[in-house]
Amino acid sequence: MTADRRVSLSRRALLAASLPAMLATARAQNAAESFPERQVSFIVPFAPAGGTDTLARLLAQKLEQHFGQPFVVENRPGAGTILATNYVARSPPDGYTIAMAVSSLAADVTLYKSLPYDPAKDLALVALVARVPFVLVVNPALPVNSVEDLINLAKQRTLSYGTGGVGAFHHLAAALFSTMTGIKMTHVPYRGTAPALNDLIAGYVQVMFADYGPAAPFISSGKVRALAVTTKQPFQSLPEVPPLAEAGVPGFDAAAWQGVIAPALTPSAIVAKLNAALNAAVAMNDVRARMHDIGMIPVGAGSPAELAEFLQSEIVRWGKVVEDAGIAHSE
């Protein structure tokens, strides 16, 4: 066999070996270009009518208008957010299953002894759409009118604080507050924000880090007293309430967040299309106004690569808070 013949056969063998990969790449590119061609499932890890559900339905409407295909919201509550998140992690990575995710996605890595998924390996953070400031509120019968008053009182007597459950953001914010101020308070976990707020109003607990949306009517009616917000900047819906960082706890900055996730192996071009569409939706005036109404700060920025780094940094940050506070989930 001649040298030219051997070279020709080698080239043919190489082409034959690479052809399947080339075809797969072409199919992926075609799928991304035509995405979406049918209905997209938009999973919400909570029951209907809450803040996350409201935001998801608002975004789904804008995505439908943008892509011309239905984005159907499906509520899958349970086990915090783990059931819904695991469903997405195990779904086909084709862009037709996406979900809302909240900041517990990062904290759960340390909070639970084991998870059925690895957020960094099994999921892609498609877009970060909102930050959710929390408000430090107290029962108005408590003799405090400032964060400094609260810290001093907590050093003199035992106070209790309510949360929406072990490892909920209310809990993490309070744990960070206690660590940074050197105080100790008794944790009383509830099954959700509403019962915790009800017991705060009744005086069974004295303190709570509450998400603004549910707490807003009680703040305005005087049933609870707002001392500070957890973001470094003032929250526009509570302009008279100072940030904790300016009210006695320098450097404090803790806001929950809302984002959209997809299975990790979803083609990057599809992730990029969804990212661009979601960022555009969050930039709309009506969307931003509605988000402020439900206590959220619109974000709508960041590429998928930047968001992957953000998620990893949040896993590290809240993991340290969980470890320092000795928080452990029973499951």
C-alpha positions, 0 to 999 in steps of 0.5 A, spaced: 500 500 500 502 506 498 503 512 503 498 516 499 493 510 500 495 510 507 494 517 508 487 517 505 484 511 509 487 515 515 483 521 513 477 517 512 477 513 518 478 520 522 472 523 518 468 517 520 470 517 527 468 525 528 462 525 524 457 523 529 460 528 534 459 533 528 452 531 527 450 532 534 453 539 534 449 541 528 443 538 531 444 542 538 445 548 534 439 547 530 435 546 536 438 552 540 436 556 534 429 554 533 428 554 541 422 554 543 418 550 539 413 547 544 411 549 551 416 550 556 414 547 564 416 553 569 417 550 575 415 553 582 418 550 588 412 553 593 405 553 593 401 558 589 400 565 591 406 567 594 412 572 592 416 567 588 409 564 585 407 571 583 414 573 580 414 566 576 407 568 573 409 575 571 416 572 568 412 566 564 407 571 561 413 576 558 417 569 556 411 567 552 410 574 549 417 574 547 418 567 544 411 566 542 410 559 546 407 557 552 411 558 559 406 554 563 407 555 571 407 548 575 407 548 583 411 543 586 412 544 593 415 540 598 421 539 602 423 546 602 425 547 595 428 540 594 423 536 591 422 541 585 429 542 584 431 535 584 425 534 579 429 540 574 436 537 576 433 530 573 429 533 567 432 532 560 437 538 559 433 541 553 431 548 555 423 545 556 424 545 564 426 551 568 424 553 575 425 558 580 430 558 585 431 562 591 437 563 596 436 556 600 439 553 593 446 555 596 445 554 603 442 547 603 449 545 601 451 545 608 445 545 611 443 538 609 447 532 610 446 530 603 442 532 597 439 528 591 443 533 587 449 538 587 447 545 585 454 546 582 454 540 577 447 538 576 444 545 575 445 552 571 443 558 574 440 561 568 438 568 570 438 572 577 432 576 577 431 579 584 434 580 591 429 580 597 431 585 602 428 582 609 426 587 615 428 586 622 422 587 626 420 587 633 413 586 637 412 594 639 411 592 646 419 591 646 422 597 649 427 598 643 426 603 638 433 602 634 438 596 633 442 599 638 437 598 643 435 591 641 443 589 641 443 592 648 437 589 651 439 582 648 445 582 652 441 583 658 435 578 657 434 572 653 430 574 647 426 569 642 426 570 634 421 567 630 423 564 623 419 560 617 423 554 619 430 551 620 435 554 615 430 559 612 433 565 610 429 568 616 434 564 620 440 565 616 439 572 617 438 572 624 444 567 625 449 572 621 446 578 626 447 574 632 454 572 630 456 579 628 453 583 634 455 577 639 448 576 642 444 570 643 437 569 642 433 563 642 430 560 635 423 559 635 422 555 628 415 555 624 412 552 618 412 559 614 412 566 615 405 567 616 405 563 623 411 566 625 409 573 624 402 572 627 406 570 634 411 576 633 404 580 633 401 576 639 408 577 643 410 569 643 416 571 640 419 578 640 424 579 634 424 577 627 427 578 620 421 578 616 421 578 608 418 585 606 412 583 602 408 579 608 410 584 613 408 590 610 401 591 612 403 589 619 409 595 619 404 600 616 399 598 621 404 599 627 403 591 629 410 590 628 416 595 629 421 596 623 428 597 626 432 596 619 433 593 613 438 587 611 441 590 605 446 595 604 442 600 601 435 603 603 429 599 601 425 604 597 418 602 600 421 603 607 425 609 605 425 611 613 428 605 615 435 604 615 440 599 613 443 595 618 450 596 616 448 604 618 444 602 624 449 599 628 452 593 624 457 595 620 458 591 613 451 587 614 449 585 607 444 580 607 438 579 602 435 573 599 435 572 592 430 569 586 433 566 580 431 561 574 435 555 573 435 549 568 439 542 568 446 543 568 447 540 561 442 545 557 446 547 551 449 554 552 446 557 546 439 556 549 441 558 556 443 564 553 437 565 550 433 564 556 438 569 560 437 575 555 429 574 555 429 574 562 434 580 563 429 584 558 423 582 562 426 584 568 428 591 565 420 592 563 417 598 567 411 594 569 415 588 571 419 592 576 413 596 579 410 589 580 416 586 583 417 592 588 410 591 590 411 584 592 418 586 596 423 585 591 429 589 588 429 587 580 436 585 578 436 582 571 443 582 570 449 577 569 451 572 564 450 565 565 458 564 566 458 570 572 452 567 575 455 560 576 461 564 579 455 568 583 452 561 585 459 558 588 460 564 592 453 564 595 454 556 597 461 558 600 458 564 604 452 561 607 455 555 608 460 559 613 454 562 616 451 555 617 457 552 620 459 558 625 451 558 627 451 550 628 445 550 624 443 543 622 437 540 619 434 534 621 433 531 614 
